[in-house]
């Protein structure tokens, strides 16, 4: 059977959760399943760049619940940003 490989996006048959581009006949699995089969792990994604303290302070001020009627969204966003602030050194 002669398949044409034009970069179709297909579902990995091993994990059935990840999609990958099958642009070569030998690409049969997603990268994670391929590496797992080889006894290796995928490299960890790079850590996101930290938010500068002055920008973080500004973001907290902008989304603070006092400015948004104590909305749940404002509370959640502020809690998240304060968590980032607690994790930064400086």
CNS distance restraints for C-alpha pairs under 8 A (distance, minus, plus):
assign (resid   3 and name CA) (resid  25 and name CA) 7.79 0.50 0.50
assign (resid   5 and name CA) (resid  22 and name CA) 6.85 0.50 0.50
assign (resid   5 and name CA) (resid  23 and name CA) 5.03 0.50 0.50
assign (resid   5 and name CA) (resid  24 and name CA) 5.77 0.50 0.50
assign (resid   5 and name CA) (resid  25 and name CA) 6.63 0.50 0.50
assign (resid   6 and name CA) (resid  22 and name CA) 7.69 0.50 0.50
assign (resid   6 and name CA) (resid  23 and name CA) 5.48 0.50 0.50
assign (resid   7 and name CA) (resid  21 and name CA) 5.37 0.50 0.50
assign (resid   7 and name CA) (resid  22 and name CA) 5.18 0.50 0.50
assign (resid   7 and name CA) (resid  23 and name CA) 3.86 0.50 0.50
assign (resid   7 and name CA) (resid  24 and name CA) 7.55 0.50 0.50
assign (resid   8 and name CA) (resid  21 and name CA) 5.56 0.50 0.50
assign (resid   8 and name CA) (resid  22 and name CA) 5.50 0.50 0.50
assign (resid   8 and name CA) (resid  23 and name CA) 6.51 0.50 0.50
assign (resid   9 and name CA) (resid  19 and name CA) 6.33 0.50 0.50
assign (resid   9 and name CA) (resid  20 and name CA) 5.41 0.50 0.50
assign (resid   9 and name CA) (resid  21 and name CA) 4.42 0.50 0.50
assign (resid   9 and name CA) (resid  22 and name CA) 6.12 0.50 0.50
assign (resid  10 and name CA) (resid  19 and name CA) 5.42 0.50 0.50
assign (resid  10 and name CA) (resid  20 and name CA) 5.62 0.50 0.50
assign (resid  10 and name CA) (resid  21 and name CA) 6.32 0.50 0.50
assign (resid  10 and name CA) (resid  22 and name CA) 6.60 0.50 0.50
assign (resid  11 and name CA) (resid  16 and name CA) 6.04 0.50 0.50
assign (resid  11 and name CA) (resid  17 and name CA) 6.91 0.50 0.50
assign (resid  11 and name CA) (resid  18 and name CA) 5.94 0.50 0.50
assign (resid  11 and name CA) (resid  19 and name CA) 4.42 0.50 0.50
assign (resid  11 and name CA) (resid  20 and name CA) 6.52 0.50 0.50
assign (resid  12 and name CA) (resid  16 and name CA) 5.24 0.50 0.50
assign (resid  12 and name CA) (resid  17 and name CA) 6.80 0.50 0.50
assign (resid  12 and name CA) (resid  18 and name CA) 5.76 0.50 0.50
assign (resid  12 and name CA) (resid  19 and name CA) 5.84 0.50 0.50
assign (resid  12 and name CA) (resid  20 and name CA) 6.94 0.50 0.50
assign (resid  12 and name CA) (resid  28 and name CA) 7.35 0.50 0.50
assign (resid  12 and name CA) (resid  29 and name CA) 5.23 0.50 0.50
assign (resid  12 and name CA) (resid  30 and name CA) 5.50 0.50 0.50
assign (resid  13 and name CA) (resid  28 and name CA) 7.94 0.50 0.50
assign (resid  13 and name CA) (resid  29 and name CA) 6.78 0.50 0.50
assign (resid  14 and name CA) (resid  29 and name CA) 6.91 0.50 0.50
assign (resid  14 and name CA) (resid  33 and name CA) 6.87 0.50 0.50
assign (resid  15 and name CA) (resid  33 and name CA) 7.09 0.50 0.50
assign (resid  18 and name CA) (resid  30 and name CA) 6.58 0.50 0.50
assign (resid  19 and name CA) (resid  30 and name CA) 6.71 0.50 0.50
assign (resid  20 and name CA) (resid  29 and name CA) 7.67 0.50 0.50
assign (resid  20 and name CA) (resid  30 and name CA) 5.52 0.50 0.50
assign (resid  20 and name CA) (resid  31 and name CA) 7.88 0.50 0.50
assign (resid  22 and name CA) (resid  27 and name CA) 5.62 0.50 0.50
assign (resid  22 and name CA) (resid  28 and name CA) 7.13 0.50 0.50
assign (resid  23 and name CA) (resid  27 and name CA) 7.20 0.50 0.50
assign (resid  29 and name CA) (resid  33 and name CA) 6.06 0.50 0.50
assign (resid  29 and name CA) (resid  34 and name CA) 5.71 0.50 0.50
assign (resid  30 and name CA) (resid  34 and name CA) 6.12 0.50 0.50
assign (resid  31 and name CA) (resid  35 and name CA) 6.07 0.50 0.50
assign (resid  31 and name CA) (resid  42 and name CA) 7.65 0.50 0.50
assign (resid  32 and name CA) (resid  36 and name CA) 6.10 0.50 0.50
assign (resid  32 and name CA) (resid  41 and name CA) 7.20 0.50 0.50
assign (resid  32 and name CA) (resid  42 and name CA) 6.23 0.50 0.50
assign (resid  33 and name CA) (resid  37 and name CA) 6.07 0.50 0.50
assign (resid  34 and name CA) (resid  38 and name CA) 6.38 0.50 0.50
assign (resid  35 and name CA) (resid  39 and name CA) 6.19 0.50 0.50
assign (resid  35 and name CA) (resid  40 and name CA) 4.94 0.50 0.50
assign (resid  35 and name CA) (resid  41 and name CA) 5.65 0.50 0.50
assign (resid  35 and name CA) (resid  42 and name CA) 6.59 0.50 0.50
assign (resid  36 and name CA) (resid  40 and name CA) 5.44 0.50 0.50
assign (resid  36 and name CA) (resid  41 and name CA) 6.10 0.50 0.50
assign (resid  50 and name CA) (resid  88 and name CA) 7.71 0.50 0.50
assign (resid  51 and name CA) (resid  55 and name CA) 6.51 0.50 0.50
assign (resid  51 and name CA) (resid  56 and name CA) 6.00 0.50 0.50
assign (resid  52 and name CA) (resid  56 and name CA) 6.13 0.50 0.50
assign (resid  53 and name CA) (resid  57 and name CA) 6.12 0.50 0.50
assign (resid  53 and name CA) (resid  85 and name CA) 7.55 0.50 0.50
assign (resid  54 and name CA) (resid  58 and name CA) 6.27 0.50 0.50
assign (resid  55 and name CA) (resid  59 and name CA) 6.16 0.50 0.50
assign (resid  56 and name CA) (resid  60 and name CA) 6.24 0.50 0.50
assign (resid  56 and name CA) (resid  81 and name CA) 7.12 0.50 0.50
assign (resid  56 and name CA) (resid  85 and name CA) 7.09 0.50 0.50
assign (resid  57 and name CA) (resid  61 and name CA) 6.27 0.50 0.50
assign (resid  58 and name CA) (resid  62 and name CA) 6.18 0.50 0.50
assign (resid  59 and name CA) (resid  63 and name CA) 6.25 0.50 0.50
assign (resid  59 and name CA) (resid  81 and name CA) 7.68 0.50 0.50
assign (resid  60 and name CA) (resid  64 and name CA) 5.68 0.50 0.50
assign (resid  60 and name CA) (resid  78 and name CA) 5.81 0.50 0.50
assign (resid  60 and name CA) (resid  81 and name CA) 6.40 0.50 0.50
assign (resid  60 and name CA) (resid  82 and name CA) 7.40 0.50 0.50
assign (resid  62 and name CA) (resid  67 and name CA) 7.48 0.50 0.50
assign (resid  63 and name CA) (resid  67 and name CA) 6.90 0.50 0.50
assign (resid  63 and name CA) (resid  68 and name CA) 7.28 0.50 0.50
assign (resid  63 and name CA) (resid  74 and name CA) 5.61 0.50 0.50
assign (resid  63 and name CA) (resid  77 and name CA) 6.85 0.50 0.50
assign (resid  63 and name CA) (resid  78 and name CA) 6.28 0.50 0.50
assign (resid  64 and name CA) (resid  68 and name CA) 6.89 0.50 0.50
assign (resid  64 and name CA) (resid  74 and name CA) 5.92 0.50 0.50
assign (resid  64 and name CA) (resid  75 and name CA) 7.03 0.50 0.50
assign (resid  64 and name CA) (resid  78 and name CA) 5.83 0.50 0.50
assign (resid  65 and name CA) (resid  69 and name CA) 6.13 0.50 0.50
assign (resid  65 and name CA) (resid  70 and name CA) 4.28 0.50 0.50
assign (resid  65 and name CA) (resid  71 and name CA) 6.13 0.50 0.50
assign (resid  65 and name CA) (resid  74 and name CA) 4.89 0.50 0.50
assign (resid  65 and name CA) (resid  75 and name CA) 5.53 0.50 0.50
assign (resid  65 and name CA) (resid  78 and name CA) 7.39 0.50 0.50
assign (resid  66 and name CA) (resid  70 and name CA) 5.67 0.50 0.50
assign (resid  68 and name CA) (resid  74 and name CA) 6.49 0.50 0.50
assign (resid  70 and name CA) (resid  74 and name CA) 6.67 0.50 0.50
assign (resid  70 and name CA) (resid  75 and name CA) 6.78 0.50 0.50
assign (resid  71 and name CA) (resid  75 and name CA) 6.30 0.50 0.50
assign (resid  72 and name CA) (resid  76 and name CA) 6.07 0.50 0.50
assign (resid  73 and name CA) (resid  77 and name CA) 6.08 0.50 0.50
assign (resid  74 and name CA) (resid  78 and name CA) 5.95 0.50 0.50
assign (resid  75 and name CA) (resid  79 and name CA) 6.00 0.50 0.50
assign (resid  76 and name CA) (resid  80 and name CA) 6.18 0.50 0.50
assign (resid  77 and name CA) (resid  81 and name CA) 6.19 0.50 0.50
assign (resid  78 and name CA) (resid  82 and name CA) 6.01 0.50 0.50
assign (resid  79 and name CA) (resid  83 and name CA) 6.17 0.50 0.50
assign (resid  80 and name CA) (resid  84 and name CA) 6.46 0.50 0.50
assign (resid  81 and name CA) (resid  85 and name CA) 6.22 0.50 0.50
assign (resid  82 and name CA) (resid  86 and name CA) 6.17 0.50 0.50
assign (resid  83 and name CA) (resid  87 and name CA) 6.39 0.50 0.50
assign (resid  84 and name CA) (resid  88 and name CA) 6.45 0.50 0.50
